[in-house]
Amino acid sequence: MNNDAGVFTTIKGRVTDVDTHHPLPLINVKINGSRYGTVTDQQGDFYLSAPGSYNRVTFSYVGYQQVTKSIAPGKDNVLNVSMHSSQTQLKEVAITSGKKKRYRNKGNPAVDLIREVINHKEENRMTSADYLQYEQYERINLSFVDIPAALINNRFFKMYKFMLDTVRNGEKKQALLPAYFSEKVFRNYYRKSPEKAIKILVAQKEANILKFIDTAGVDVYLNRLYGNTIDIYANNIFIITNQFLSPIADHAPDFYKFFITDTIRAGKNKLIEISFTPRNQGDLLFEGKLLVTQDGHFAVQSCELKVNKHININFMRSLQIRLDFLPFSNGRYYLSKSDVKADFGVFKNKGFGVNGERTVVFSNYLLNSALPEVFYKGKDLQTVPDADNPDTAYWAQHRPDTLTAQQARVYPRISRLEKMPQFKRATWVAATLTGGYASWGPVQLGPVGSFFSYDSEEGPRFQIGGRTTPALSKTLYFEGYAAYGTRDKQIKYDLSTYIAINKTAFYRFPNDYFKLTYQYDIGVPGQNFSIINQQAAVSSFQSGTTAYWIYNRTFKAEYVKDFENHFSYNLAFRNWDQRAAGRLVYQHNSPDDQIVDHLRTSEVDLGLRYAPHEQILQGTVYRRTIYSKYPILYLQVNHGIKGLFNGSYNYTTLGLNIFKRFYFSQLGFADITLLGGYLNGKVPFPLLSISPANQSIAYDPDAYNQMTYLEFVSDHYAGLNLTQSFNGFFLNKIPLIEHLKWREYLTGKILFGGLRNENNPLYSSGLYNFPVAGNGANGTYALGSKPYIEAGVGIGNIFKFLRIDGIKRFNYLDHPGASRYGIKLSFNPDF
C-alpha cells in the first residue's frame, strides 16, 4: 500500500449469486490492508473509494464463500463478482414419511446450541470488561422513494429535479429524493463498577431538507427508530419504537423455531449457521440467521435479522439488520459494524414511501485501560468544541467506509436547494402547517390550532397570538395572545416575558430563564388541561354538560432551570384572582349566604422534576418524552400566604407523581403512575384538590374519564393509574382477526382520599357551600371512605390510527348524572 497524498483507489460494480444470477445485498466489501469497506445495496451494487494505493479487495458474507480480487492501485476499477454458496458439511437428512414432522425443542441440536449461546451471553458482551474504550462512526440517511410521476412532472417540481436520483427495485427503476443525511464520530468510555458510560461527540455533519419540521432532537428519534444500540446479547432489542425479543434471549426457544442450516470453515475456526423463525408470525419477533463460534465461547460472529410481512407493525415495508463481529485478543468477538435498513410507506407494497438506513462502525477497542477517576465524574454525553465539522477532507480521513456515489451527492445538492427562494417559501408554508406557527422575520404568529374553538360559556372563540424568536434576541423573548368569545363578549389575553440566562429559547432544552406572566382567561376548576388557549379543536366536543367555569386573572413570576441530567426545578410566585361563572357560585356557608365575587390567593410554588436518562423530542410548543424503562418523578409544593397582595388564606399543598413504564417483552408494556397529595390548612373547595375529570370525547390517560368536572374534592388523596398495552399479542392469534393488526389495551384507575371536617362546609363554618346537583350537572362531593374506581378495555390500531376505549365506572353511581359506561376515542398514528 502507498498512501500518496491525493491518490485514491476506487472500486465499483455488482455482486451476484453464481447459480441464480440474482443480485446479493449486504455483501461485505473490504479493501485488504485497510480499514475501508462498504456493503452492497439491495441491487447488489457497491462503490468504494479509499485514499491511497491498494491492490486487493475481499467480498464476504455468511453462507457464501469468500472471494478476493486483484485491483489496480490508485485507479478506477470496475468489478462484477459472482459468489458461490458455502459448501455444507451437514449430512443429508432423508424424509421417509409424507407426513410433516412436528417441530420440537426437545432433542433439537439447534436449540441445544442456542442454549449454549444463551449460557455464555454475559462473558461475550462488550460490557463484560472492567473498562472499555472504542470509537464509533454513525451515519443515518433518509430518502423518499417511489415518488408519483404526476409530482415529478409537475411544473412546480421542475426546478427541483436536480435533487432526484434513481434506485432499482427488482426490474423497475424508482425515483429517489434524498431528505436527511448525517454523520457523527464519537469516542466511548465504559466502566463496569461503579457503572458509568461516557459518550463524547467529536464531529458531526448534517444535510436536511426536513427543517420545516421544527423539531429539535430528530436524530434522537431516528436513532430510536433505527436501533440506537442493537445488542444481540440483550433479551430485548428496541427498534422501530418497539421491543423485539432477541433470538438469543433467555426464553427465546419458547417463541422461536431454530434450525442448523450450515457449518462453515473460516481458517482454523468452525462456525455453525443457525436459522430461526417466529412460532407466531404476528408477534414482535425476528427471522434470520446467526453464525456461532465453536471455540468454547459460543459467541455470535455475525447475524442477519429480518421481519416477516405478517408482523404487527404499521407502515413498515421491510426491515434488514446486519451485525458483524471481529475477534479480539481475549478470544471474544466484539461488534464491528451494525447496519439497519428499513422502508416505510402508507401501503405495504407500493406507493410513496421512505427509505432509511443507519450504519454504525465500531473500531479501536481498548480493554481494561482505566482513566483517572475524575474523568468518570464527567457528563454522560459530552461534545467537543467545534464539533460541527463540514470539512470534506476531515470526513475522508475519519470515515471508516466510503459513501456511495448517491450519498456523496447529498451534501452539495441540499446546499444548493437551501439557497433557492422557491424552496424557502415552500418550507415556510410547511413549517406553519406542521409547527403551528407562521414566521414573519423575528416574530411567529400562532399557534394556528388555537385560532378557533367552542365551549358552552364563551360560544365561538377566536384567538390570535404570537411570540418572538432568537432572531430578535437570544436573551429576551415575548409571547402572548388575545381572544374573544361571542357569547360572553369578553376579551381574554396573556402577556409573557422571558429572560433566557443561557440564551436558549424557552421552548428548547435546557431551560434557564426568568418569566413574568399576566393572564386573564377562562377555565374549568381543577382542570388545567382544559384552559381554552391550550386546547386542540377536538376538545371543543364534550360528553355531557360543562356548567362550571371560572374566569382567572393571574400574575406569575417564575424561574425555571433544567440540568443536563434532566433534573429540573421551577420556583414561582403566583397571585391568583378567580371569579365563578356559568352555574358555578362561590357562596359562604354562613347564615347570610353571602356570594363571593372574587377569590384571591397569593402563593409561593416549588416544582421538582427528575427524569434520569431522558430522551426528548422538542417541538414548537411542547416537549415529548421518548418513554424508556426509567421512572419520571415530579414533586410540587405550593404555600399560600394570607394578607400578601390580598391573599385570603394560609395553606400548604404537597403533590407527588411517579411514572414508570415496565416492559414485558412479547406481552407489551405497562404504564403505571402513582400519585398522592396532602393539603395542610383550612380553605374553601376551589382551593382543595379537585380530582381531574374528563368530559371530552377523547380518552385522557391522566384523568378520570367517567368522572364529571368538579365532582370530587379532597384534602388528602392517593391514586394508581395503569395502562397495559399488549401490542396485539392475543389478537394476533385469533383467526379472521389477526390480519386486522388490532392491538388490545387494559386500563384501570383507583383514587383513595378524604376530606377533613375542617375543610368540609357541612361541618365547618367560614367555607363555601359545595355546588348542588341539577340541570344535568353533577354537584360537588367530598371523596369518601370508599375509593373511586374505573376500568376499561380498548382496541387500538383500527385503520392504523384509531383507538376506542370502553370505560366502566364502578361506584358513586348514586351521584346525579353519573354514568356507569362510556366510550372514548383516541387518534394516534403509530408504528
C-alpha positions in Angstrom: 0.0 0.0 0.0 1.1 3.5 -0.8 -0.6 6.4 0.9 0.5 9.1 -1.5 -1.3 12.4 -1.0 -4.1 12.9 -3.4 -4.1 9.2 -4.7 -7.4 7.3 -4.4 -8.2 3.7 -5.3 -11.8 3.3 -6.5 -13.8 0.1 -7.0 -17.4 -0.2 -8.1 -19.6 -3.0 -9.6 -22.2 -5.6 -8.7 -22.2 -8.9 -6.8 -24.5 -11.7 -7.8 -25.2 -15.4 -7.0 -23.3 -17.7 -9.3 -26.2 -20.1 -9.7 -29.3 -17.9 -9.7 -27.6 -14.7 -11.1 -29.7 -12.7 -8.6 -28.1 -9.6 -7.0 -26.8 -10.1 -3.5 -27.4 -7.3 -0.9 -25.4 -6.7 2.2 -22.2 -8.4 0.9 -19.2 -7.0 2.8 -16.7 -5.4 0.5 -13.3 -4.6 2.2 -10.0 -3.3 0.8 -7.3 -5.6 2.1 -4.8 -4.0 4.4 -7.0 -1.0 5.2 -10.0 0.0 7.4 -12.1 0.9 4.4 -15.1 -1.1 3.4 -18.8 -1.0 2.4 -21.7 -3.3 1.8 -23.7 -3.9 -1.4 -27.1 -2.3 -1.7 -30.4 -4.0 -2.5 -29.4 -4.4 -6.2 -26.0 -5.9 -5.3 -24.3 -2.7 -6.4 -21.3 -1.2 -4.5 -19.0 1.8 -4.7 -15.8 2.1 -2.6 -13.2 4.8 -2.7 -10.2 5.0 -0.4 -7.2 7.4 -0.1 -4.0 5.5 -1.1 -2.9 2.7 -3.4 -4.3 -0.8 -2.8 -4.1 -3.9 -4.9 -6.7 -6.4 -3.4 -10.3 -6.3 -2.3 -12.3 -9.1 -0.5 -16.0 -9.9 -0.7 -17.6 -11.9 2.1 -21.0 -12.9 3.6 -22.4 -15.5 5.9 -23.4 -18.6 3.8 -21.1 -17.6 0.8 -17.5 -18.5 0.0 -15.2 -15.6 0.4 -13.8 -14.0 -2.8 -10.6 -11.9 -3.1 -9.9 -9.9 -6.3 -6.9 -8.0 -7.6 -7.3 -4.4 -8.4 -5.2 -1.7 -10.0 -3.7 0.6 -7.2 -4.6 4.2 -7.4 -7.0 3.6 -10.3 -10.8 3.4 -11.0 -11.7 -0.3 -11.0 -14.9 -2.0 -12.2 -15.6 -5.5 -10.8 -18.6 -7.7 -11.4 -18.3 -10.6 -8.9 -20.1 -13.9 -8.7 -20.2 -15.7 -5.3 -20.8 -19.4 -4.6 -22.8 -20.5 -1.6 -20.7 -22.2 1.0 -20.4 -26.0 1.0 -22.5 -27.5 3.8 -20.8 -30.1 6.0 -24.1 -31.5 7.4 -25.2 -34.9 6.4 -28.3 -35.0 4.2 -31.5 -35.8 6.1 -33.8 -38.2 4.2 -37.5 -37.7 4.8 -39.2 -41.1 4.5 -42.7 -40.1 5.7 -45.1 -38.0 3.7 -46.3 -36.5 7.0 -44.7 -33.3 8.0 -42.6 -33.7 11.1 -43.7 -31.7 14.1 -41.2 -29.1 15.4 -39.9 -29.8 18.9 -37.3 -28.2 21.1 -36.5 -31.4 22.8 -33.8 -33.3 21.0 -33.2 -30.4 18.6 -29.4 -29.8 18.2 -30.1 -26.2 17.1 -32.0 -25.5 20.4 -29.2 -27.1 22.4 -26.7 -24.9 20.6 -28.8 -21.8 21.2 -28.9 -22.6 24.9 -25.1 -22.7 24.9 -25.1 -19.3 23.3 -27.6 -18.1 26.0 -25.5 -19.5 28.8 -22.4 -17.7 27.5 -24.0 -14.3 26.9 -22.5 -12.4 29.8 -19.0 -13.4 29.0 -19.4 -12.4 25.4 -21.0 -9.0 25.9 -18.8 -5.9 25.4 -19.6 -4.7 28.9 -18.1 -7.8 30.5 -14.7 -5.9 30.6 -14.0 -3.8 33.7 -13.0 -0.9 31.4 -13.7 -0.4 27.7 -12.9 2.3 25.2 -13.8 2.4 21.5 -14.6 4.8 18.6 -17.9 4.9 16.8 -18.8 6.3 13.4 -22.5 6.7 12.8 -24.4 7.5 9.6 -28.1 8.0 9.0 -29.8 8.7 5.7 -33.4 9.0 4.7 -34.8 9.3 1.2 -38.3 9.5 -0.3 -38.9 6.7 -2.9 -41.5 5.8 -5.5 -42.4 9.5 -5.9 -45.5 9.8 -8.1 -44.8 10.6 -11.8 -47.5 13.3 -11.6 -45.5 15.1 -9.0 -42.2 14.7 -10.7 -43.6 16.1 -14.0 -45.5 18.9 -12.2 -44.4 22.4 -13.3 -43.8 23.4 -9.7 -41.4 20.4 -9.1 -39.5 21.0 -12.3 -37.0 23.3 -10.6 -36.2 20.7 -8.0 -35.4 17.8 -10.4 -31.7 18.1 -9.8 -32.3 16.6 -6.4 -33.6 13.3 -7.8 -31.7 10.1 -8.0 -32.8 6.6 -9.1 -32.9 3.3 -7.3 -33.6 -0.1 -8.8 -36.4 -2.2 -7.3 -36.3 -5.5 -9.0 -36.6 -4.9 -12.7 -38.1 -1.4 -12.1 -36.4 1.9 -11.5 -37.8 4.3 -8.9 -37.2 8.0 -8.3 -35.4 8.7 -5.1 -35.3 12.1 -3.3 -32.7 12.4 -0.5 -34.2 14.1 2.6 -31.9 13.7 5.5 -28.2 12.7 5.8 -26.0 12.9 8.9 -22.6 11.6 10.0 -21.2 11.6 13.5 -17.9 10.5 15.2 -17.9 9.5 18.9 -15.4 8.3 21.5 -17.0 5.9 24.0 -15.8 5.1 27.5 -17.3 2.4 29.8 -16.5 1.5 33.5 -18.2 -1.6 34.9 -18.1 -0.8 38.6 -19.5 1.6 39.6 -21.2 1.6 36.2 -20.6 4.6 34.1 -20.8 5.2 30.3 -19.5 8.4 28.7 -20.0 9.3 25.0 -18.1 12.2 23.5 -19.3 13.7 20.2 -16.1 14.5 18.3 -17.5 15.6 14.9 -20.9 15.9 13.1 -22.2 16.9 9.7 -25.8 17.1 8.5 -27.8 17.8 5.4 -31.6 18.1 6.0 -34.5 19.3 3.8 -36.9 18.5 6.7 -36.1 21.6 8.6 -39.6 22.8 8.2 -40.5 20.3 10.9 -39.5 22.5 13.8 -38.4 19.6 16.0 -35.1 19.6 17.9 -33.6 16.2 18.6 -34.9 14.5 15.5 -31.7 12.4 15.4 -32.6 11.0 18.8 -35.9 9.8 17.4 -34.2 8.4 14.2 -31.7 6.5 16.4 -34.5 5.0 18.4 -36.4 4.2 15.1 -33.4 2.5 13.5 -31.9 0.9 16.7 -30.0 3.2 19.0 -27.8 0.3 20.3 -28.6 -3.1 18.9 -27.3 -5.6 21.4 -27.9 -9.1 20.2 -27.0 -10.4 23.7 -29.8 -8.4 25.4 -33.1 -10.1 26.0 -35.0 -7.4 24.1 -33.9 -5.1 21.3 -35.6 -1.7 20.8 -36.1 -0.8 17.2 -39.0 0.8 15.2 -40.2 2.2 18.6 -41.0 -1.3 19.7 -39.4 -4.0 21.8 -38.4 -7.1 19.8 -37.4 -10.4 21.5 -33.7 -11.3 20.7 -33.2 -14.7 19.1 -30.8 -15.5 22.0 -33.0 -14.1 24.8 -33.2 -16.2 27.9 -36.6 -17.6 26.8 -36.1 -17.4 23.1 -36.8 -21.2 22.4 -40.3 -20.6 23.7 -41.0 -18.1 20.9 -38.7 -19.1 18.0 -38.0 -22.2 15.9 -34.3 -22.9 15.4 -32.6 -25.0 12.6 -29.0 -25.7 11.9 -28.6 -24.9 8.2 -24.8 -24.8 7.6 -21.4 -25.3 9.0 -18.6 -23.1 7.7 -14.8 -23.2 8.0 -13.2 -19.8 8.5 -9.4 -20.5 8.6 -8.9 -22.8 11.6 -12.3 -21.8 13.1 -15.5 -23.7 12.7 -18.8 -21.7 12.6 -22.3 -23.0 12.8 -25.1 -21.3 11.0 -28.5 -21.3 12.8 -31.6 -20.1 11.1 -34.6 -19.1 13.1 -38.2 -18.1 12.5 -41.1 -16.9 14.8 -43.5 -19.5 16.1 -46.3 -16.9 15.6 -45.9 -14.7 12.5 -47.7 -11.7 14.0 -45.5 -11.3 17.2 -42.7 -8.8 17.5 -40.0 -11.3 16.6 -37.2 -11.5 14.0 -36.4 -14.2 11.4 -32.9 -14.7 10.1 -29.6 -16.3 10.7 -26.9 -16.5 13.3 -23.3 -17.6 12.8 -21.9 -19.1 16.1 -18.3 -19.9 17.0 -17.3 -23.4 18.0 -14.3 -22.5 20.2 -16.0 -23.0 23.5 -17.1 -19.3 23.8 -20.3 -19.8 21.7 -20.1 -16.2 20.5 -22.0 -14.6 17.7 -19.7 -13.9 14.8 -22.4 -12.3 12.7 -26.2 -12.2 12.4 -28.9 -11.2 9.9 -32.3 -10.1 11.3 -35.4 -9.5 9.2 -39.2 -9.5 9.8 -42.0 -11.2 8.0 -44.9 -9.5 6.2 -47.4 -10.5 8.9 -45.8 -8.7 11.8 -47.9 -6.2 13.7 -46.1 -3.0 12.8 -47.7 -0.3 10.8 -46.3 1.3 7.7 -43.1 -0.8 7.5 -42.4 -2.5 4.2 -39.1 -4.2 5.1 -36.5 -4.4 7.8 -33.0 -5.7 7.5 -30.4 -5.7 10.2 -26.8 -7.0 9.8 -24.4 -7.2 12.7 -20.7 -8.2 12.2 -18.3 -9.1 15.0 -14.5 -9.3 14.9 -12.3 -11.5 17.2 -10.4 -9.7 20.0 -7.2 -10.8 21.7 -9.1 -12.2 24.7 -11.0 -14.7 22.4 -14.2 -12.7 22.5 -16.0 -11.3 19.4 -16.8 -7.6 19.6 -19.3 -5.7 17.4 -17.5 -4.1 14.5 -20.4 -3.0 12.3 -24.2 -2.5 12.6 -26.3 -1.9 9.5 -30.1 -1.3 9.7 -32.3 -0.7 6.7 -36.0 -0.1 6.9 -38.5 1.1 4.4 -41.9 2.7 5.3 -45.0 3.6 3.4 -48.7 4.1 3.9 -49.3 1.0 1.7 -47.3 -2.2 2.3 -46.1 -2.9 -1.2 -46.4 0.2 -3.3 -46.7 3.9 -3.5 -44.8 6.8 -2.0 -42.5 5.8 0.9 -39.4 6.5 2.9 -36.2 4.5 2.7 -33.8 4.8 5.6 -30.5 3.3 6.7 -28.4 3.6 9.8 -24.8 2.4 9.7 -22.5 2.3 12.7 -18.9 1.2 12.6 -17.0 0.4 15.9 -13.2 0.4 15.9 -10.1 0.9 18.1 -11.2 -1.2 21.0 -9.1 -0.9 24.2 -9.9 -3.2 27.1 -9.2 -2.7 30.8 -7.3 0.5 30.5 -8.6 2.8 33.3 -8.6 6.5 33.0 -8.2 8.9 36.1 -11.1 8.7 38.5 -12.0 12.4 37.8 -12.7 11.5 34.1 -15.6 9.2 35.1 -17.3 12.0 37.0 -18.0 13.9 33.8 -21.3 14.1 31.9 -22.7 11.1 30.2 -22.9 12.9 26.9 -20.3 15.5 26.0 -19.4 17.5 22.9 -16.0 18.8 22.0 -15.7 22.4 20.9 -16.3 23.0 17.2 -17.8 19.5 16.7 -19.8 20.8 13.7 -17.2 20.0 11.1 -18.2 20.4 7.5 -14.6 19.9 6.2 -14.6 17.3 3.4 -11.0 16.3 4.0 -11.7 15.5 7.6 -14.5 13.1 6.8 -12.5 11.4 4.0 -9.9 10.6 6.6 -12.1 9.7 9.6 -15.0 7.9 7.7 -14.2 4.2 8.1 -16.1 3.3 4.9 -16.9 5.1 1.7 -20.0 6.9 0.8 -21.9 5.6 -2.3 -21.9 7.9 -5.2 -25.6 8.6 -4.4 -24.8 9.5 -0.8 -21.8 11.7 -1.8 -24.2 13.9 -3.9 -26.5 14.7 -1.0 -24.4 17.4 0.7 -23.9 19.6 -2.4 -27.4 19.2 -3.7 -29.1 20.1 -0.4 -26.7 23.0 0.0 -27.9 24.3 -3.4 -31.5 23.6 -2.6 -31.4 25.7 0.6 -30.3 28.8 -1.3 -33.3 28.7 -3.6 -36.0 31.3 -2.8 -38.8 29.0 -4.0 -37.7 26.3 -1.6 -37.6 28.8 1.3 -41.2 29.8 0.6 -42.3 26.2 0.4 -40.6 25.4 3.7 -42.3 28.4 5.3 -45.7 27.0 4.4 -44.8 23.5 5.5 -43.4 24.8 8.8 -46.6 26.8 9.5 -48.7 23.7 9.0 -46.5 21.3 10.9 -45.3 23.5 13.7 -48.3 25.6 14.2 -46.6 29.0 14.0 -46.2 31.3 11.0 -42.8 33.1 10.9 -42.6 36.8 10.0 -39.0 37.8 10.5 -38.2 37.7 14.2 -41.9 37.1 15.1 -44.1 34.0 14.9 -47.9 34.1 14.7 -49.8 31.2 16.3 -50.4 28.6 17.5 -52.6 28.1 14.4 -54.7 25.4 16.2 -56.0 27.9 18.7 -57.4 30.4 16.2 -60.9 28.9 16.7 -62.7 26.8 19.4 -66.1 26.5 21.0 -67.4 26.0 24.5 -70.7 26.4 26.3 -69.6 29.6 28.2 -67.9 31.6 25.5 -69.6 30.2 22.5 -67.4 30.5 19.4 -64.0 31.7 20.5 -61.5 33.5 18.2 -57.9 33.9 19.2 -54.7 35.4 17.7 -51.3 35.2 19.3 -47.6 35.2 18.7 -44.1 35.1 20.1 -40.6 36.3 19.3 -37.7 34.1 18.2 -33.9 34.2 18.7 -33.7 36.3 15.5 -34.9 39.3 17.6 -33.0 38.5 20.8 -31.4 35.3 22.3 -31.9 36.7 25.7 -35.3 38.5 25.7 -38.5 36.8 24.5 -42.1 37.9 24.3 -45.2 35.7 24.0 -48.9 36.4 24.2 -52.4 36.1 22.7 -55.8 37.9 22.7 -59.1 36.1 22.4 -62.8 36.9 22.2 -65.9 34.8 22.9 -69.1 35.8 21.0 -71.4 34.6 23.8 -69.7 36.0 26.9 -68.5 39.0 24.9 -65.2 39.2 26.9 -61.7 39.8 25.8 -59.1 37.4 27.2 -55.4 37.9 27.0 -52.0 36.6 28.0 -48.7 38.6 28.1 -45.4 36.9 28.9 -41.8 38.0 29.0 -38.9 35.6 29.2 -35.3 36.4 30.1 -33.1 33.5 28.9 -30.0 33.2 31.1 -28.4 30.6 28.8 -29.5 32.4 25.6 -31.7 29.4 24.7 -35.3 29.8 23.6 -37.8 28.9 26.3 -39.3 26.1 24.2 -35.9 24.4 23.9 -33.9 22.2 26.3 -32.3 23.1 28.6 -34.4 25.8 30.2 -32.7 28.5 32.2 -35.0 31.5 32.3 -37.0 34.1 34.3 -40.6 34.6 33.2 -43.2 37.2 34.0 -46.9 36.5 33.0 -50.1 38.4 33.3 -53.1 36.5 32.1 -56.9 36.9 32.0 -58.7 33.8 30.7 -61.4 31.2 31.3 -61.0 27.7 32.6 -62.7 24.8 34.3 -62.0 24.4 38.1 -59.1 22.0 38.7 -58.7 21.1 35.0 -55.5 22.9 33.8 -55.5 20.9 30.6 -58.9 22.4 29.7 -57.9 26.0 29.6 -59.1 27.0 26.2 -55.9 28.6 24.8 -54.1 25.3 25.2 -56.8 23.1 23.6 -56.9 21.4 20.3 -60.1 21.8 18.3 -61.2 18.3 19.2 -61.5 19.2 22.9 -64.4 21.5 21.9 -66.5 18.4 21.8 -67.7 17.3 25.2 -69.8 14.4 26.6 -72.4 15.9 28.9 -72.8 19.5 30.1 -69.9 21.6 31.3 -71.6 24.1 33.5 -68.8 25.1 35.9 -66.5 27.8 34.8 -64.1 30.3 36.3 -62.5 33.5 35.0 -58.9 33.7 36.1 -56.8 36.8 36.5 -53.2 35.7 37.2 -49.9 37.3 37.8 -46.9 35.0 37.9 -43.2 35.4 38.3 -41.1 32.3 38.0 -37.6 30.9 37.5 -37.1 27.6 35.6 -33.9 25.7 35.5 -33.0 22.4 33.6 -29.9 20.5 34.3 -28.1 18.2 31.8 -29.0 15.1 33.9 -32.7 16.0 33.4 -33.3 17.2 36.9 -35.2 20.5 36.9 -36.9 22.9 39.2 -39.4 25.7 39.0 -39.6 28.4 41.6 -42.6 30.8 41.3 -44.8 33.4 42.9 -48.4 33.5 41.9 -51.2 35.9 42.6 -54.5 34.5 41.5 -57.9 36.1 41.3 -60.7 33.7 40.3 -64.4 34.5 39.7 -67.1 31.9 39.3 -69.1 31.7 36.1 -71.8 29.5 34.5 -73.7 27.6 37.1 -70.8 27.8 39.5 -71.3 30.0 42.5 -68.9 30.8 45.4 -71.2 31.2 48.4 -70.3 31.4 52.1 -71.8 28.7 54.3 -72.8 31.5 56.8 -76.4 32.3 57.8 -76.5 35.3 55.3 -75.3 33.0 52.3 -73.0 35.8 51.1 -71.9 35.5 47.5 -68.2 35.8 46.9 -67.3 37.7 43.7 -63.6 37.2 43.8 -61.4 34.6 45.5 -57.8 35.9 45.8 -54.7 33.9 46.8 -51.0 34.5 46.8 -48.6 31.6 46.9 -45.0 30.5 46.5 -44.6 27.4 44.4 -41.8 24.9 44.0 -41.8 22.2 41.4 -39.1 19.5 41.2 -38.8 17.0 38.4 -36.3 14.2 37.7 -36.3 12.0 34.6 -33.0 10.1 34.5 -31.6 9.2 31.1 -34.5 11.0 29.5 -34.6 11.4 25.7 -36.9 14.1 24.4 -38.3 15.3 21.1 -38.7 19.0 21.2 -41.5 20.7 19.2 -42.6 24.3 18.8 -44.6 24.3 22.0 -44.2 21.1 24.0 -41.5 18.5 24.7 -42.3 14.9 24.1 -40.6 12.3 26.3 -39.5 9.2 24.4 -40.5 6.7 27.1 -37.9 4.3 28.3 -37.6 2.0 31.3 -36.6 4.8 33.6 -39.0 6.5 36.0 -40.1 10.1 35.9 -40.6 11.8 39.3 -42.4 15.1 40.0 -42.9 16.9 43.3 -45.0 20.1 43.7 -45.2 22.2 46.8 -47.5 25.3 47.0 -47.6 27.6 50.0 -50.4 30.2 50.3 -49.7 33.4 52.3 -52.7 35.3 53.8 -52.5 39.1 53.5 -49.8 39.1 50.8 -51.2 41.1 47.9 -54.8 40.5 49.2 -54.3 36.7 49.6 -57.1 35.3 51.6 -55.8 32.0 53.0 -52.8 30.3 54.6 -52.2 26.8 53.3 -49.6 24.3 52.1 -50.2 21.6 49.5 -47.9 18.8 48.6 -48.3 16.7 45.4 -46.2 13.7 44.2 -46.4 11.9 40.9 -44.2 8.9 39.9 -44.5 7.5 36.3 -42.8 4.3 35.2 -43.0 2.2 32.1 -42.5 -1.5 32.6 -41.6 -3.6 29.5 -42.8 -7.2 29.4 -41.2 -8.3 26.1 -43.8 -10.1 24.0 -46.6 -9.1 26.4 -46.0 -5.4 25.6 -45.6 -2.8 28.3 -47.4 -1.2 31.2 -47.5 2.4 32.1 -48.0 2.9 35.9 -48.5 6.2 37.6 -48.5 6.6 41.4 -49.9 9.9 42.7 -50.6 11.4 46.1 -51.2 14.7 47.7 -51.9 16.4 51.1 -53.2 19.9 52.0 -52.4 21.5 55.3 -54.7 24.4 56.2 -58.4 25.4 56.1 -59.6 26.5 52.6 -62.8 26.6 50.6 -63.5 24.0 48.0 -61.9 25.8 44.9 -58.5 25.6 46.7 -58.9 21.9 47.6 -57.5 19.1 45.4 -60.1 18.8 42.6 -59.8 15.4 41.0 -59.0 15.7 37.3 -62.1 14.6 35.3 -62.6 14.3 31.6 -65.8 15.1 29.7 -64.1 15.3 26.3 -64.8 12.6 23.8 -61.0 12.0 23.6 -59.5 9.5 26.1 -57.2 11.1 28.6 -54.7 8.7 30.3 -54.1 11.2 33.2 -57.7 12.0 34.1 -60.8 10.0 35.3 -62.7 9.5 32.1 -66.2 8.7 33.7 -65.9 11.5 36.3 -67.5 14.9 35.7 -65.8 18.2 36.2 -65.6 19.3 39.9 -67.3 16.1 41.0 -64.8 15.2 43.8 -62.7 17.3 46.1 -60.3 16.2 48.9 -57.5 17.5 51.1 -55.6 14.2 51.0 -55.5 11.5 48.3 -53.5 8.7 46.8 -54.1 7.0 43.4 -52.9 4.5 40.9 -53.3 4.7 37.1 -52.5 1.7 35.0 -52.4 1.1 31.2 -51.4 -2.2 29.9 -50.6 -2.4 26.1 -50.3 -5.9 24.8 -49.2 -4.8 21.3 -51.7 -7.3 19.7 -50.2 -10.4 21.4 -53.6 -12.0 21.9 -55.5 -10.6 18.9 -52.7 -11.7 16.6 -53.6 -15.3 17.3 -57.4 -15.2 16.6 -58.4 -16.4 13.1 -60.1 -13.8 10.9 -59.0 -11.0 13.3 -55.2 -11.5 13.2 -54.9 -9.9 9.8 -56.5 -6.6 11.1 -53.4 -5.9 13.2 -55.5 -4.6 16.1 -53.9 -4.1 19.5 -55.5 -4.6 22.9 -55.4 -2.3 26.0 -56.4 -2.7 29.6 -56.8 0.4 31.8 -57.6 1.0 35.4 -57.7 3.9 37.8 -58.3 3.9 41.5 -58.4 7.0 43.7 -58.4 7.0 47.5 -58.8 10.1 49.6 -60.9 12.1 52.0 -61.8 15.5 53.4 -61.2 16.5 57.0 -64.1 18.1 58.8 -62.3 21.5 59.0 -62.5 21.7 55.1 -66.0 20.3 54.8 -68.7 23.0 54.7 -71.1 20.6 56.2 -69.1 20.5 59.5 -67.1 23.8 59.5 -68.1 27.4 59.0 -66.1 30.1 57.1 -66.1 28.0 53.9 -68.0 27.9 50.6 -71.0 25.7 50.0 -70.5 22.8 47.6 -72.3 23.2 44.2 -75.6 21.5 44.2 -76.5 19.0 41.5 -79.2 20.0 39.0 -79.9 20.6 35.3 -77.8 17.7 34.1 -74.7 18.7 36.1 -73.3 16.8 39.0 -72.8 18.5 42.2 -69.5 18.5 44.2 -68.8 15.8 46.8 -66.1 15.0 49.3 -64.2 11.9 48.3 -65.3 9.4 50.9 -64.1 6.3 52.6 -64.5 4.1 49.5 -62.2 4.8 46.6 -63.4 6.0 43.1 -62.7 3.2 40.6 -63.0 3.0 36.8 -61.5 0.5 34.4 -61.6 0.0 30.6 -60.8 -2.2 27.7 -59.5 -0.7 24.5 -58.9 -1.8 20.9 -56.3 0.2 19.1 -54.6 0.4 15.7 -58.0 0.4 14.0 -57.3 1.7 10.4 -53.8 2.2 11.8 -54.7 5.4 13.8 -57.9 4.9 15.8 -58.3 3.6 19.3 -61.7 3.0 21.0 -61.9 2.5 24.8 -64.9 1.3 26.7 -64.9 2.6 30.3 -66.8 1.3 33.2 -67.3 3.3 36.4 -67.8 1.0 39.4 -69.0 3.2 42.3 -70.5 6.5 43.4 -73.2 5.8 40.8 -75.9 7.4 43.1 -74.5 10.9 42.1 -77.0 12.6 39.8 -76.0 12.3 36.2 -73.3 9.7 36.9 -72.9 7.3 34.0 -71.7 3.7 34.5 -70.4 3.2 31.0 -68.7 5.5 28.4 -66.9 5.4 25.1 -63.7 7.4 24.4 -61.7 7.8 21.3 -58.0 8.4 20.6 -56.4 9.4 17.3 -52.7 8.4 17.3 -51.0 7.0 14.2 -48.0 4.9 15.4 -45.8 2.2 14.2 
